[in-house]
Amino acid sequence: MHLTSEQLTLLALGEPVDGADHLDACERCRAELDALTTVVGIGRDTRGLTLTAPPPRVWEAIAASTGVATSAVAPVAPGRPRPDTRRLLILAAAFVLVALAGLAFLLRGTESTVTGRAELSAYGSTPPSARGEAEVVASSDGTSALRLHVKDLPAAPGYFEVWLIDPVSMRMFSIGVLNGQSDVELPLPAGVDLHTYSLVDVSAETYDGNVAHSGNSLLRGTLSL
């Protein structure tokens, strides 16, 4: 299972985190950590930075986007910034901070919290080496998803599909397919009751045009919320 955004952020800041050895085998988490480390490095490198006036063309570009005039100012002593220049310096500093914040947001993505987990075990005649993990992640934008990691699934001529099942009534619905990937994050329908549809199922399906469950379940596990 992947490291969370909070764990990766702490690692980028140089803090110890349990489970950091996961990075040894996960290219995705290493890439995200590298990106966060770059952002942290930029922030540290700019501490105590003294801003100096850039060339006129830079002021012209900033002035054009802010509506601040750069020409109608009185002459001042050499080495002393004009009043408008001071305003532009403040604006430029603000632009840098906003850009860094935006970059960090894009690299980290929407903040998410793990609200449920399930261990997926081989089901039926599936080889016992097949297994997986599922996490329910709730994002700060109000959406939720099921994050899966599967391993050693047996070869199948079709594709693998992920289902949520009510273990009492055995009603079920599909939330997506693996598409040959061992790690996926599938969006969950708004308002889904995971206390009812608590069983996570991975099935082998064929391209037969039938959208119903094939009956060939490979992995199953119950969500703990």
TORNUVEX-991987 format. One record per residue (C-alpha): x negated, y, z negated; residue in one letter. Coordinates in steps of 0.2 Angstrom, whole numbers, plus 2048, in hexadecimal, padded with zeros to 3 digits. Example, Ala and Ser with C-alpha at 12.3 -4.5 7.8 and 13.67 -1.06 7.14 Angstrom:
2
7C27EA7D9A;7BC7FB7DCS;
REM end
This chain:
225
800800800M;7FA811804H;7F381E7F8L;80082C7F4T;7FD83E7F9S;7FA8427E7E;7EC8357E5Q;7E483B7F5L;7E584D7EFT;7DC8487DFL;7CF83F7E8L;7CC84E7F4A;7C98587E4L;7BD84C7DEG;7C88447D0E;7C88317CCP;7D78287D2V;7DC8167CFD;7DD80B7DEG;7D08167E8A;7C88067EED;7D78057FAH;7CE811805L;7C1804809D;7CE7FB814A;7DA809819C;7D5814828E;7E581E826R;7E2823814C;7D0827818R;7D5833826A;7E183C81BE;7D483D80DL;7C7844819D;7D485181FA;7D885680DL;7C6857808T;7C3863817T;7D086F811V;7C986E7FFV;7B8872806G;7BE88180FI;7C7887800G;7B78857F5R;7AC88D802D;7B689D803T;7B68A07F0R;7AD8B07EDG;7AD8B57FFL;7AA8C7803T;7B48CD811L;7AC8D981ET;7B38E282CA;7B48D883CP;7B28DF84DP;7BF8EB854P;7C78DE85FR;7CC8D4850V;7D48E3848W;7DE8E6858E;7E58D4858A;7EA8D5846I;7F18E7848A;7FB8E1857A;8038D384DS;8078DE83DT;80B8EF844G;7FD8F783AV;7F5906844A;7E2906845T;7DE91684FS;7E6924845A;7DB925836V;7CF932830A;7BC930832P;7B4929823V;7A292781CA;798919824P;79990881CG;7AA90D813R;7B990481AP;7C790F821R;7D890E817P;7E0905825D;7D18F9826T;7D48F5814R;7E68F0817R;7E08E5825L;7D48DD81BL;7E18D880EI;7EC8D281DL;7DE8C8824A;7DB8C0813A;7ED8BC811A;7ED8B4823F;7DE8A981EV;7E78A380EL;7F78A0817V;7EE896825A;7E588C818L;7F588880FA;7FE88381FG;7EF878824L;7F086F814A;80386D816F;801866827L;7F385A822L;7FC854813R;80D85381AG;81D855810T;81B8507FDE;82283F7F9S;8268357EAT;8278227E8V;83881E7E1T;83880B7E3G;82D7FC7E8R;82F7EA7EEA;8237DC7F0E;8277D2800L;8247C0800S;8257B280DA;8367AC810Y;83D79B816G;830793821S;8257A2823T;81379E81FP;80F7A280CP;8017AD811S;80D7BA819A;8117C880DR;8157DA80CG;8197E9801E;8277F6802A;8288077FAE;8378137FAV;8308257FCV;83B8347F9A;835844801S;8368567FBS;84185A80AD;84F84E804G;84B84080FT;84682F80BS;83D820813A;83780E811L;82480D813R;81F7FB817L;80E7F1818H;80F7E081EV;8027D3821K;7FF7C2829D;8107C1832L;8127B283DP;8117B5850A;8227B7857A;8287B986AP;8337C9866G;8317D6858Y;8327D8846F;8417E283EE;8447E982DV;8547E8824W;85D7ED814L;8687E080DI;8757DF7FFD;8717CF7F6P;8837CD7EFV;88D7CF7FFS;87E7CC80BM;8847DB815R;8747E381EM;86E7F082AF;85E7F3834S;853802830I;8467FF83EG;8397F4845V;8277F2842L;8217F4854N;8127E9852G;80C7F4843Q;8077EE832S;80B7FE82AD;81B80882EV;826815826E;83881482BL;845821826P;85381C81BL;86582281FP;86B830814A;87482A805G;870818806V;87380F7F6D;8638057F2L;86A7FE7E2H;8767F57EET;86B7F27FDY;85D7ED7F2S;8567DE7FDL;8487E380AV;8477D6818D;83B7D4827V;8427C9835S;83C7C3845A;8477C8853E;8487C4866T;84C7CF874Y;85D7C7877D;8687D7876G;8707D2865N;86E7DF858V;8737D384AA;8667CB83EH;85F7BC846S;85F7B2836G;84C7B0837N;8467B9828S;8337B9826L;8317C4816L;83D7C9808R;83B7D37F8G;8477DC7ECT;8447EF7E9L;8407F47D7S;8478067D5L;
REM end
